[in-house]
Amino acid sequence: MLTGNRRPESSELPARRVSFQTGPAHPVDDLLVECGDEAAEVTLAMACRATPNFVQSIEETAKLVGSLLSEVERFDSDSHQVVVAAAGWSN
């Protein structure tokens, strides 16, 4: 996205602005990517994790899901999405 590639997560819109560590304004505060053109805009609130483990019993996972749900509740809009970006390879 930063090099001009378009992604389905942003409705194929180009990235216009990237903000880092946007808390407390955003519960999901690792990256905030604002995408758009003259016709549409989409904001992606990204939680960046090296190896997210989506298992109910893991406290870090519960905290992450809580922040994702808080972001959705605060910015309830089709043009504001939450994303979990995982580093590294996955199957």
TORKOL-4160 file (C-alpha; in steps of 0.2 Angstrom, whole numbers, padded with zeros to 4 digits, m for minus):
91
<pt num="1" X="0000" Y="0000" Z="0000"/>
<pt num="2" X="0014" Y="0012" Z="0004"/>
<pt num="3" X="0022" Y="0009" Z="m0013"/>
<pt num="4" X="0006" Y="0012" Z="m0022"/>
<pt num="5" X="m0001" Y="m0006" Z="m0023"/>
<pt num="6" X="m0020" Y="m0007" Z="m0020"/>
<pt num="7" X="m0028" Y="m0019" Z="m0009"/>
<pt num="8" X="m0045" Y="m0026" Z="m0007"/>
<pt num="9" X="m0045" Y="m0021" Z="0011"/>
<pt num="10" X="m0046" Y="m0003" Z="0006"/>
<pt num="11" X="m0058" Y="m0006" Z="m0008"/>
<pt num="12" X="m0044" Y="m0004" Z="m0020"/>
<pt num="13" X="m0042" Y="0014" Z="m0016"/>
<pt num="14" X="m0024" Y="0022" Z="m0015"/>
<pt num="15" X="m0017" Y="0026" Z="0002"/>
<pt num="16" X="m0017" Y="0045" Z="0005"/>
<pt num="17" X="m0011" Y="0046" Z="0023"/>
<pt num="18" X="m0003" Y="0034" Z="0036"/>
<pt num="19" X="m0003" Y="0038" Z="0055"/>
<pt num="20" X="0007" Y="0028" Z="0068"/>
<pt num="21" X="0002" Y="0025" Z="0086"/>
<pt num="22" X="m0015" Y="0035" Z="0085"/>
<pt num="23" X="m0021" Y="0031" Z="0103"/>
<pt num="24" X="m0031" Y="0036" Z="0113"/>
<pt num="25" X="m0041" Y="0043" Z="0098"/>
<pt num="26" X="m0042" Y="0025" Z="0091"/>
<pt num="27" X="m0043" Y="0009" Z="0101"/>
<pt num="28" X="m0034" Y="0000" Z="0087"/>
<pt num="29" X="m0019" Y="0012" Z="0086"/>
<pt num="30" X="m0004" Y="0003" Z="0078"/>
<pt num="31" X="m0007" Y="0010" Z="0060"/>
<pt num="32" X="m0021" Y="0021" Z="0053"/>
<pt num="33" X="m0022" Y="0021" Z="0034"/>
<pt num="34" X="m0033" Y="0033" Z="0025"/>
<pt num="35" X="m0037" Y="0028" Z="0007"/>
<pt num="36" X="m0047" Y="0037" Z="m0006"/>
<pt num="37" X="m0049" Y="0046" Z="m0022"/>
<pt num="38" X="m0061" Y="0059" Z="m0028"/>
<pt num="39" X="m0076" Y="0047" Z="m0027"/>
<pt num="40" X="m0074" Y="0037" Z="m0011"/>
<pt num="41" X="m0064" Y="0036" Z="0006"/>
<pt num="42" X="m0060" Y="0021" Z="0017"/>
<pt num="43" X="m0050" Y="0021" Z="0034"/>
<pt num="44" X="m0041" Y="0006" Z="0040"/>
<pt num="45" X="m0037" Y="0004" Z="0058"/>
<pt num="46" X="m0023" Y="m0009" Z="0059"/>
<pt num="47" X="m0017" Y="m0019" Z="0073"/>
<pt num="48" X="0000" Y="m0026" Z="0069"/>
<pt num="49" X="0005" Y="m0042" Z="0077"/>
<pt num="50" X="0020" Y="m0054" Z="0074"/>
<pt num="51" X="0011" Y="m0070" Z="0077"/>
<pt num="52" X="m0007" Y="m0067" Z="0083"/>
<pt num="53" X="m0015" Y="m0083" Z="0091"/>
<pt num="54" X="m0034" Y="m0082" Z="0090"/>
<pt num="55" X="m0037" Y="m0093" Z="0105"/>
<pt num="56" X="m0050" Y="m0088" Z="0118"/>
<pt num="57" X="m0039" Y="m0093" Z="0133"/>
<pt num="58" X="m0025" Y="m0081" Z="0128"/>
<pt num="59" X="m0026" Y="m0065" Z="0137"/>
<pt num="60" X="m0017" Y="m0055" Z="0123"/>
<pt num="61" X="m0030" Y="m0061" Z="0111"/>
<pt num="62" X="m0044" Y="m0056" Z="0121"/>
<pt num="63" X="m0037" Y="m0039" Z="0123"/>
<pt num="64" X="m0034" Y="m0037" Z="0104"/>
<pt num="65" X="m0052" Y="m0043" Z="0100"/>
<pt num="66" X="m0058" Y="m0030" Z="0113"/>
<pt num="67" X="m0049" Y="m0016" Z="0105"/>
<pt num="68" X="m0055" Y="m0021" Z="0088"/>
<pt num="69" X="m0073" Y="m0021" Z="0094"/>
<pt num="70" X="m0071" Y="m0005" Z="0103"/>
<pt num="71" X="m0064" Y="0003" Z="0086"/>
<pt num="72" X="m0080" Y="m0004" Z="0077"/>
<pt num="73" X="m0091" Y="0003" Z="0091"/>
<pt num="74" X="m0083" Y="0020" Z="0091"/>
<pt num="75" X="m0082" Y="0022" Z="0072"/>
<pt num="76" X="m0097" Y="0012" Z="0066"/>
<pt num="77" X="m0097" Y="0015" Z="0047"/>
<pt num="78" X="m0095" Y="0006" Z="0031"/>
<pt num="79" X="m0080" Y="0017" Z="0027"/>
<pt num="80" X="m0070" Y="0013" Z="0043"/>
<pt num="81" X="m0063" Y="m0005" Z="0044"/>
<pt num="82" X="m0052" Y="m0014" Z="0056"/>
<pt num="83" X="m0038" Y="m0025" Z="0051"/>
<pt num="84" X="m0026" Y="m0037" Z="0059"/>
<pt num="85" X="m0009" Y="m0037" Z="0050"/>
<pt num="86" X="0002" Y="m0052" Z="0054"/>
<pt num="87" X="0020" Y="m0052" Z="0050"/>
<pt num="88" X="0029" Y="m0067" Z="0043"/>
<pt num="89" X="0023" Y="m0082" Z="0033"/>
<pt num="90" X="0007" Y="m0091" Z="0036"/>
<pt num="91" X="m0002" Y="m0106" Z="0028"/>
